[in-house]
Amino acid sequence: MKMIVQSPQWRVSVLLLVASTVGRGLVRAQTPILSGNALIGALRQGGYVIVMRHASSPRDVPTKQTANPDNVKLERQLDESGRAGATSVGAALRGLKIPIGAVLTSPTYRALETVRLARLENPKIYDELGDGGQSMQGVTEAQAAWLQKRVTDFPRGTNTVLVTHMPNIARAFPSLASGVSDGEALVFGADGKGGAALVGRIKIEEWPYLARPRASRSPGSTTPRLASR
């Protein structure tokens, strides 16, 4: 996986209208939320920005004995659930033929591990997506403004993925961030007014279900129920 470091500067279908505006009118949640096959169909066309919280990671940092061999700074790293989840996201994206273009990530080890296990190619590190080196503390207003602006930069024919942290998401999109779980993705699309709108949410455990053929999605299966929000 090629790594590029840049300097500082992502359910049973439901129509949901959220009357809120965030960040100088750049980001809105005023369009119906897509889910299931409708959301996957949209992502296959490209043109969306997927903001993903890194996969599950314990709060405590590992010891030298428990750290991954490449985790030389002994930062937080993914647990077994996080590693399996990140791997399943990448497998689903490829199986569903969802085109991914630019990949932007936090410089933290747990975010980079999420990207690596999902096999997202050519990630670029942005300090603005990081936790400030204080493990979920100290996310600045400048970082929030940067993220708000970045989700309005829609690609053509592909989708952009940003991997970051809950505090970054909460500060940039406070009215949208409620209940965002480890590895969950917020999908932003154009609102038709020059800004962005939240059009869908996908929990990390939902990706394998979405990647299964429709015929195998039986009502009585034990796969995660796609919850509307």
NUZAZA-199457 format. One record per residue: residue number from 1; residue in one letter; x, y, z of N, C-alpha, C in turn. Coordinates in steps of 0.02 Angstrom, whole numbers, plus 50000, padded with zeros to 5 digits. Example, Ala and Ser with C-alpha at 12.3 -4.5 7.8 and 13.67 -1.06 7.14 Angstrom:
NUZAZA-199457
SITE   lumgu   seza    n.c1    n.c2    n.c3   ca.c1   ca.c2   ca.c3    c.c1    c.c2    c.c3
SITE       1      A   50660   49716   50390   50615   49775   50390   50660   49835   50390
SITE       2      S   50642   49888   50354   50684   49947   50357   50645   50002   50394
***
This chain:
NUZAZA-199457
SITE   lumgu   seza    n.c1    n.c2    n.c3   ca.c1   ca.c2   ca.c3    c.c1    c.c2    c.c3
SITE       1      M   50042   49940   50000   50000   50000   50000   50044   50062   50000
SITE       2      K   50039   50103   49950   50078   50164   49945   50049   50216   49991
SITE       3      M   50091   50249   50030   50068   50300   50077   50096   50368   50057
SITE       4      I   50053   50418   50054   50073   50486   50037   50056   50531   50096
SITE       5      V   50103   50568   50121   50092   50612   50178   50081   50683   50153
SITE       6      Q   50025   50713   50174   50009   50782   50156   50022   50827   50215
SITE       7      S   50042   50886   50202   50052   50935   50256   49984   50958   50280
SITE       8      P   49980   50993   50340   49916   51014   50368   49876   51058   50319
SITE       9      Q   49848   51104   50306   49802   51154   50272   49740   51118   50249
SITE      10      W   49078   50373   50334   49012   50326   50299   48964   50284   50342
SITE      11      R   48485   50050   50270   48446   50017   50325   48372   50004   50305
SITE      12      V   48319   49960   50326   48254   49963   50292   48244   50037   50272
SITE      13      S   48228   50050   50208   48228   50118   50183   48178   50162   50220
SITE      14      V   48198   50224   50230   48155   50272   50263   48172   50341   50236
SITE      15      L   48123   50383   50231   48134   50452   50212   48136   50493   50277
SITE      16      L   48190   50527   50286   48200   50564   50349   48219   50636   50332
SITE      17      L   48182   50682   50359   48198   50752   50348   48227   50781   50412
SITE      18      V   48289   50802   50409   48321   50830   50468   48331   50904   50455
SITE      19      A   48297   50945   50494   48301   51017   50483   48359   51046   50522
SITE      20      S   48418   51040   50493   48476   51069   50525   48527   51089   50473
SITE      21      T   48566   51141   50489   48619   51165   50445   48682   51171   50486
SITE      22      V   48738   51149   50458   48800   51149   50496   48854   51186   50457
SITE      23      G   48891   51227   50492   48952   51255   50463   48942   51301   50405
SITE      24      R   48918   51362   50416   48912   51414   50366   48870   51391   50306
SITE      25      G   48822   51348   50318   48778   51326   50265   48809   51278   50216
SITE      26      L   48870   51253   50230   48903   51208   50183   48874   51138   50186
SITE      27      V   48852   51117   50246   48829   51049   50255   48757   51049   50281
SITE      28      R   48713   51015   50244   48643   51013   50263   48619   50941   50268
SITE      29      A   48568   50930   50308   48538   50864   50314   48464   50872   50298
SITE      30      Q   48449   50895   50238   48381   50912   50220   48355   50872   50161
SITE      31      T   48390   50819   50142   48366   50776   50089   48351   50707   50117
SITE      32      P   48308   50668   50085   48293   50601   50111   48355   50559   50116
SITE      33      I   48360   50521   50169   48416   50475   50178   48404   50412   50137
SITE      34      L   48455   50393   50099   48452   50331   50061   48476   50273   50104
SITE      35      S   48455   50213   50088   48480   50155   50124   48476   50094   50079
SITE      36      G   48506   50039   50103   48502   49976   50067   48524   49981   49995
SITE      37      N   48485   49949   49951   48502   49946   49880   48504   50014   49847
SITE      38      A   48461   50061   49871   48460   50128   49842   48526   50163   49855
SITE      39      L   48551   50157   49916   48615   50189   49934   48673   50157   49896
SITE      40      I   48674   50090   49892   48727   50056   49856   48726   50076   49782
SITE      41      G   48666   50080   49753   48660   50100   49683   48688   50169   49672
SITE      42      A   48674   50215   49719   48701   50283   49713   48777   50283   49717
SITE      43      L   48804   50246   49765   48877   50244   49774   48912   50214   49713
SITE      44      R   48879   50168   49679   48909   50138   49619   48917   50190   49563
SITE      45      Q   48877   50242   49565   48882   50295   49515   48938   50344   49531
SITE      46      G   48958   50345   49594   49010   50392   49615   48982   50460   49630
SITE      47      G   49026   50504   49653   49006   50573   49667   48991   50587   49740
SITE      48      Y   49011   50542   49786   48996   50550   49857   49060   50553   49898
SITE      49      V   49052   50581   49958   49107   50582   50006   49085   50540   50066
SITE      50      I   49125   50490   50083   49111   50444   50138   49157   50461   50196
SITE      51      V   49127   50485   50251   49165   50501   50311   49157   50443   50360
SITE      52      M   49212   50409   50373   49210   50348   50414   49248   50357   50479
SITE      53      R   49216   50339   50533   49251   50335   50597   49294   50271   50596
SITE      54      H   49355   50275   50621   49398   50216   50621   49364   50157   50656
SITE      55      A   49386   50097   50640   49356   50036   50669   49372   50030   50743
SITE      56      S   49341   49982   50776   49344   49974   50849   49415   49969   50875
SITE      57      S   49428   50010   50926   49495   50013   50956   49488   50023   51031
SITE      58      P   49520   49982   51071   49517   49991   51144   49544   50059   51165
SITE      59      R   49519   50085   51220   49542   50151   51244   49614   50148   51268
SITE      60      D   49634   50091   51296   49701   50086   51323   49752   50071   51268
SITE      61      V   49811   50101   51275   49864   50087   51226   49895   50020   51242
SITE      62      P   49923   49986   51193   49952   49920   51204   50020   49925   51238
SITE      63      T   50042   49871   51266   50110   49867   51292   50157   49844   51236
SITE      64      K   50221   49844   51249   50268   49820   51199   50255   49747   51181
SITE      65      Q   50229   49710   51229   50215   49639   51217   50152   49628   51176
SITE      66      T   50104   49673   51182   50039   49663   51148   50032   49706   51085
SITE      67      A   50077   49753   51074   50073   49797   51016   50088   49759   50951
SITE      68      N   50057   49781   50897   50074   49754   50831   50148   49771   50816
SITE      69      P   50182   49728   50779   50253   49740   50766   50269   49809   50737
SITE      70      D   50224   49836   50696   50238   49901   50665   50211   49960   50707
SITE      71      N   50181   49946   50764   50155   49999   50807   50210   50021   50856
SITE      72      V   50261   50050   50827   50322   50066   50866   50311   50122   50916
SITE      73      K   50261   50164   50905   50248   50219   50952   50199   50199   51006
SITE      74      L   50178   50136   51005   50130   50110   51054   50067   50153   51058
SITE      75      E   50038   50167   50999   49975   50202   50996   49917   50152   51003
SITE      76      R   49858   50177   51013   49799   50135   51012   49794   50098   50946
SITE      77      Q   49774   50035   50948   49768   49995   50887   49701   49958   50888
SITE      78      L   49682   49932   50831   49617   49898   50826   49616   49834   50866
SITE      79      D   49557   49818   50893   49548   49753   50925   49525   49702   50873
SITE      80      E   49510   49641   50895   49491   49588   50848   49429   49608   50808
SITE      81      S   49379   49639   50842   49318   49661   50808   49334   49715   50756
SITE      82      G   49378   49761   50775   49396   49814   50729   49432   49789   50668
SITE      83      R   49478   49742   50678   49515   49715   50621   49468   49677   50574
SITE      84      A   49422   49637   50602   49374   49600   50560   49328   49648   50524
SITE      85      G   49306   49701   50559   49261   49749   50529   49292   49788   50472
SITE      86      A   49353   49812   50483   49388   49849   50430   49398   49806   50369
SITE      87      T   49418   49742   50379   49427   49696   50324   49362   49686   50286
SITE      88      S   49306   49680   50322   49241   49668   50290   49217   49728   50250
SITE      89      V   49235   49788   50273   49215   49848   50235   49249   49848   50167
SITE      90      G   49314   49836   50167   49350   49834   50103   49325   49780   50057
SITE      91      A   49311   49721   50084   49286   49665   50043   49218   49683   50014
SITE      92      A   49175   49716   50053   49109   49736   50028   49114   49789   49974
SITE      93      L   49157   49838   49983   49166   49890   49932   49187   49860   49866
SITE      94      R   49233   49813   49869   49256   49781   49808   49203   49735   49779
SITE      95      G   49168   49696   49822   49116   49651   49798   49057   49687   49768
SITE      96      L   49042   49745   49795   48985   49785   49771   49005   49829   49711
SITE      97      K   49070   49829   49695   49095   49869   49639   49081   49944   49650
SITE      98      I   49093   49966   49711   49088   50037   49727   49155   50069   49713
SITE      99      P   49160   50116   49667   49224   50145   49649   49250   50194   49702
SITE     100      I   49311   50183   49724   49342   50227   49773   49400   50263   49741
SITE     101      G   49400   50328   49748   49454   50368   49720   49502   50390   49775
SITE     102      A   49498   50453   49793   49543   50479   49845   49527   50450   49913
SITE     103      V   49579   50433   49950   49572   50409   50019   49613   50455   50064
SITE     104      L   49580   50488   50111   49612   50534   50157   49605   50505   50227
SITE     105      T   49659   50508   50266   49656   50476   50331   49691   50517   50385
SITE     106      S   49668   50507   50446   49703   50532   50505   49771   50499   50509
SITE     107      P   49820   50532   50539   49886   50502   50547   49891   50452   50604
SITE     108      T   49839   50442   50643   49844   50396   50700   49850   50324   50676
SITE     109      Y   49881   50283   50717   49892   50213   50699   49827   50177   50688
SITE     110      R   49775   50188   50730   49712   50152   50723   49675   50170   50659
SITE     111      A   49682   50233   50637   49651   50252   50574   49688   50221   50516
SITE     112      L   49755   50224   50518   49795   50194   50465   49786   50118   50461
SITE     113      E   49776   50086   50519   49764   50014   50520   49696   49999   50488
SITE     114      T   49646   50041   50501   49581   50033   50469   49587   50036   50393
SITE     115      V   49624   50086   50369   49634   50094   50297   49672   50035   50267
SITE     116      R   49724   50013   50302   49765   49958   50276   49725   49893   50271
SITE     117      L   49687   49876   50324   49649   49814   50324   49591   49816   50275
SITE     118      A   49564   49875   50261   49511   49882   50211   49540   49883   50141
SITE     119      R   49606   49885   50136   49641   49886   50072   49618   49945   50029
SITE     120      L   49615   50003   50060   49600   50065   50024   49666   50092   49998
SITE     121      E   49670   50101   49933   49734   50114   49901   49756   50187   49903
SITE     122      N   49821   50197   49906   49853   50262   49902   49824   50314   49951
SITE     123      P   49821   50297   50014   49794   50346   50062   49841   50405   50072
SITE     124      K   49812   50462   50084   49850   50522   50099   49835   50543   50171
SITE     125      I   49886   50557   50209   49878   50576   50279   49867   50651   50285
SITE     126      Y   49816   50669   50323   49800   50739   50336   49797   50749   50412
SITE     127      D   49836   50795   50437   49834   50809   50508   49766   50835   50530
SITE     128      E   49729   50867   50484   49663   50893   50501   49614   50838   50521
SITE     129      L   49627   50777   50499   49583   50721   50517   49605   50686   50581
SITE     130      G   49661   50709   50610   49689   50677   50668   49658   50699   50733
SITE     131      D   49682   50668   50788   49655   50683   50854   49697   50733   50892
SITE     132      G   49742   50766   50857   49784   50816   50889   49839   50786   50931
SITE     133      G   49849   50719   50924   49901   50687   50964   49883   50680   51036
SITE     134      Q   49820   50694   51053   49799   50692   51123   49745   50639   51135
SITE     135      S   49740   50591   51089   49693   50536   51096   49622   50560   51111
SITE     136      M   49591   50589   51060   49521   50610   51061   49510   50675   51099
SITE     137      Q   49562   50712   51111   49554   50777   51143   49583   50831   51098
SITE     138      G   49557   50891   51104   49588   50947   51072   49575   50956   50998
SITE     139      V   49520   50928   50971   49502   50941   50902   49481   51014   50896
SITE     140      T   49512   51049   50849   49503   51122   50845   49446   51142   50799
SITE     141      E   49426   51204   50805   49375   51231   50760   49400   51233   50689
SITE     142      A   49465   51244   50681   49494   51245   50614   49488   51176   50581
SITE     143      Q   49499   51123   50620   49491   51055   50594   49418   51042   50574
SITE     144      A   49371   51066   50615   49300   51057   50599   49282   51092   50535
SITE     145      A   49306   51154   50527   49291   51193   50467   49321   51159   50405
SITE     146      W   49381   51132   50413   49414   51097   50357   49372   51037   50336
SITE     147      L   49347   50997   50384   49307   50938   50368   49240   50957   50337
SITE     148      Q   49209   51010   50363   49147   51034   50333   49156   51053   50260
SITE     149      K   49211   51085   50246   49225   51106   50177   49242   51045   50134
SITE     150      R   49280   50998   50163   49304   50942   50123   49246   50897   50098
SITE     151      V   49192   50892   50136   49136   50848   50115   49095   50880   50059
SITE     152      T   49112   50941   50039   49079   50973   49982   49120   50965   49918
SITE     153      D   49177   50931   49924   49221   50922   49866   49204   50854   49834
SITE     154      F   49154   50854   49790   49128   50791   49763   49168   50768   49702
SITE     155      P   49189   50705   49702   49226   50679   49644   49179   50660   49588
SITE     156      R   49206   50648   49530   49166   50624   49474   49183   50552   49459
SITE     157      G   49131   50509   49460   49140   50439   49442   49169   50395   49496
SITE     158      T   49192   50423   49551   49217   50385   49607   49189   50414   49671
SITE     159      N   49207   50385   49727   49188   50411   49793   49251   50424   49834
SITE     160      T   49251   50477   49871   49307   50494   49915   49293   50465   49984
SITE     161      V   49345   50436   50015   49339   50409   50083   49384   50450   50130
SITE     162      L   49356   50471   50187   49394   50505   50239   49388   50464   50303
SITE     163      V   49444   50444   50332   49444   50405   50394   49468   50449   50450
SITE     164      T   49427   50457   50502   49442   50504   50555   49416   50478   50622
SITE     165      H   49401   50523   50668   49384   50506   50737   49317   50536   50757
SITE     166      M   49286   50508   50808   49222   50533   50831   49223   50607   50851
SITE     167      P   49274   50631   50887   49274   50703   50904   49274   50748   50843
SITE     168      N   49310   50728   50790   49311   50767   50729   49242   50770   50697
SITE     169      I   49209   50712   50695   49142   50708   50665   49093   50749   50707
SITE     170      A   49097   50742   50773   49050   50776   50817   49058   50852   50814
SITE     171      R   49120   50875   50808   49131   50947   50806   49111   50977   50738
SITE     172      A   49125   50940   50685   49108   50966   50618   49033   50960   50604
SITE     173      F   49001   50906   50628   48931   50893   50612   48892   50875   50676
SITE     174      P   48886   50922   50723   48856   50906   50787   48785   50880   50784
SITE     175      S   48746   50903   50735   48677   50881   50730   48670   50814   50694
SITE     176      L   48725   50789   50665   48723   50726   50627   48759   50670   50662
SITE     177      A   48797   50685   50714   48845   50637   50741   48816   50592   50796
SITE     178      S   48754   50603   50816   48727   50564   50871   48728   50489   50856
SITE     179      G   48758   50451   50901   48758   50378   50895   48804   50350   50842
SITE     180      V   48851   50389   50816   48897   50362   50766   48943   50311   50801
SITE     181      S   48941   50250   50778   48978   50196   50811   49045   50184   50777
SITE     182      D   49087   50144   50809   49152   50128   50781   49144   50101   50710
SITE     183      G   49181   50129   50663   49180   50106   50594   49120   50128   50553
SITE     184      E   49075   50166   50583   49015   50187   50545   49034   50240   50493
SITE     185      A   48998   50239   50437   49010   50286   50383   48951   50333   50373
SITE     186      L   48966   50396   50366   48917   50447   50346   48930   50463   50273
SITE     187      V   48878   50460   50233   48885   50471   50161   48855   50539   50143
SITE     188      F   48896   50582   50114   48875   50649   50096   48870   50655   50020
SITE     189      G   48817   50689   49997   48808   50703   49927   48791   50776   49916
SITE     190      A   48790   50798   49855   48775   50867   49839   48703   50884   49857
SITE     191      D   48691   50943   49885   48624   50964   49904   48590   51006   49850
SITE     192      G   48624   51016   49794   48595   51055   49739   48600   51130   49750
SITE     193      K   48632   51150   49805   48638   51222   49820   48711   51242   49832
SITE     194      G   48756   51200   49809   48826   51214   49818   48856   51187   49881
SITE     195      G   48815   51152   49921   48839   51123   49983   48831   51048   49984
SITE     196      A   48836   51018   50044   48830   50945   50051   48771   50928   50095
SITE     197      A   48743   50868   50083   48688   50842   50123   48703   50771   50144
SITE     198      L   48686   50753   50205   48692   50684   50226   48639   50643   50190
SITE     199      V   48661   50593   50152   48613   50552   50114   48609   50481   50139
SITE     200      G   48655   50460   50183   48652   50391   50207   48701   50378   50263
SITE     201      R   48687   50325   50301   48732   50302   50354   48738   50226   50349
SITE     202      I   48798   50200   50358   48808   50128   50355   48852   50107   50413
SITE     203      K   48825   50065   50457   48864   50038   50512   48913   49986   50485
SITE     204      I   48968   49978   50520   49021   49935   50495   48996   49863   50487
SITE     205      E   48952   49839   50531   48927   49771   50527   48875   49761   50472
SITE     206      E   48853   49815   50441   48803   49810   50388   48833   49796   50320
SITE     207      W   48897   49813   50312   48928   49804   50246   48925   49733   50220
SITE     208      P   48941   49681   50260   48936   49613   50234   48866   49594   50213
SITE     209      Y   48816   49619   50249   48746   49605   50232   48728   49637   50165
SITE     210      L   48749   49700   50156   48735   49734   50093   48769   49701   50034
SITE     211      A   48826   49669   50046   48864   49637   49992   48835   49569   49973
SITE     212      R   48790   49542   50013   48760   49477   49997   48709   49484   49942
SITE     213      P   48700   49434   49899   48647   49436   49848   48580   49445   49881
SITE     214      R   48535   49481   49849   48469   49495   49877   48433   49431   49898
SITE     215      A   48439   49380   49856   48402   49318   49869   48422   49285   49934
SITE     216      S   48483   49300   49958   48507   49268   50019   48491   49309   50081
SITE     217      R   48461   49368   50072   48444   49410   50130   48375   49390   50156
SITE     218      S   48370   49333   50188   48306   49309   50212   48284   49346   50275
SITE     219      P   48219   49359   50283   48195   49396   50342   48215   49364   50407
SITE     220      G   48223   49298   50408   48239   49264   50470   48313   49254   50483
SITE     221      S   48356   49285   50442   48427   49276   50450   48453   49312   50511
SITE     222      T   48514   49296   50531   48543   49327   50590   48589   49386   50573
SITE     223      T   48587   49408   50512   48628   49465   50492   48600   49528   50524
SITE     224      P   48641   49581   50533   48618   49641   50567   48557   49671   50532
SITE     225      R   48510   49693   50573   48453   49728   50546   48474   49799   50528
SITE     226      L   48457   49822   50468   48476   49888   50447   48429   49939   50479
SITE     227      A   48455   49974   50527   48413   50019   50566   48408   50087   50535
SITE     228      S   48350   50115   50530   48341   50182   50501   48353   50233   50555
SITE     229      R   48375   50292   50532   48385   50347   50578   48356   50409   50549
***
